[in-house]
Amino acid sequence: MAKAIPDRWLNYNPIGERVPGTRFIAFKVPLHENVNARVEEKLRLAPESLMESVPNLGLIIDLTNTNRYYHPNAFAANDVRHQKLMIPGKQTPPRALAEKFCGFVADFLASNADNDKLIGVHCTHGVNRTGYLICYFMITMMKKSPKEAIETFAAARGHEIERQNYMSSLKDLTQKDEKQSSIESDGSGKSDSKQRSSYRKESGDRWQRDYQRHEGYQNKYNRM
């Protein structure tokens, strides 16, 4: 377990707000209680305090490129699933890992369409890698524009994505998808590209169906 506070960890709010129109909530990495004891109370975040602050957590996707900050059993004991996706910092997350993230989210939504459990996402600070992948899902699966996704995330998290290479990659996503669609339509695309495109379409369609079913359930529940 980590014995030191991560660099710049104190500069960020512990937990953001729910990202509007999604199940996402972003936060910085929770730390072991022994480390939090040296932190000003309003800036602390441990697995236990996270679950107290966000009692309807259903899934946590951990993007840190290490296992030293906390033990996943702290969440499993409270019926909160934990998925690990090791992503190095600073460099733009590889597309294969971004697609895997989307798969985690789509699978969770499919099995939780009749409730309102949230998907917690964190890297070290809960801003850059976290923001990139949440926005990636919003752009590729929910068909939001890059501008809307980026601004919506920043408002909910209370911090903007800082890395320009992440921002550029997100802004290029729609252009790349249009270019790939053009390549595939003239038959020159590779089979793995077609498979990725098919996966995104199927996952996106499934997400939309599950989300609509969830919204219908919630509306019915609210009228009772």
C-alpha positions, 0 to 999 in steps of 0.5 A: 500500500502507498505510504505517501500522498500522490503528487498534486493529489491535494490540489483536487476536490475529492469527489465531483458531481454526477455527470448529467445524463449519465451514470458517471461520477468522477473522483480522485483515487481513494487512499488508505486511512493511514495516509488520509490521517495526514490530510486536511479533513475536507480533502481526504478520500478513503474507500469508506468515506467514498461509499458514505458520500456516494451510497449508490455506487455500483461499479468502480473503474480504477484507471491508475497504473498501480495497485498500491493505493487501496485494496479492492476488497474494501468495495467488494465487501459493500457489494460494489464491483471493482474493475481495474484498467491499468492506464499509464498517465500523460500519454493518450490512452490507447484505443483498445483500452478505451474500447475496453472501458466502454465495454465495462460500462455497457455491461454494467448498464445492461445488468443494472437497467432497473436501478440508478446505481452509479459508475465511479471512475478514477485515476490518480486525480480523477481528471485527465485519464478519467475525463478522457475515458468518460468523454470518450464514452459520451462521444462514441456511445452517446453521440455527444459532440466533443465540446459538449462532452468535455464541458459537461465533464468539467462542470461535474468534476469541478476541474477541466481536463488539463492535457492538451493531447487528451483534448486533441484526441477527443476532438478528433474522434468524430472526424476519425469515425467519419473517415473510418466509415468512408474507408469501410464503405468503399471496401478498403478497411481492414477486418479488425477495423470493421469489428471495432466499428461493429462492436461500438455500434452494437454496444452503443445500440445496447446502451441506448436500449438499456438507458431508455428502459432505465428512464422508463422504469424511473419515470414509472417509479416516480409516478407511484 
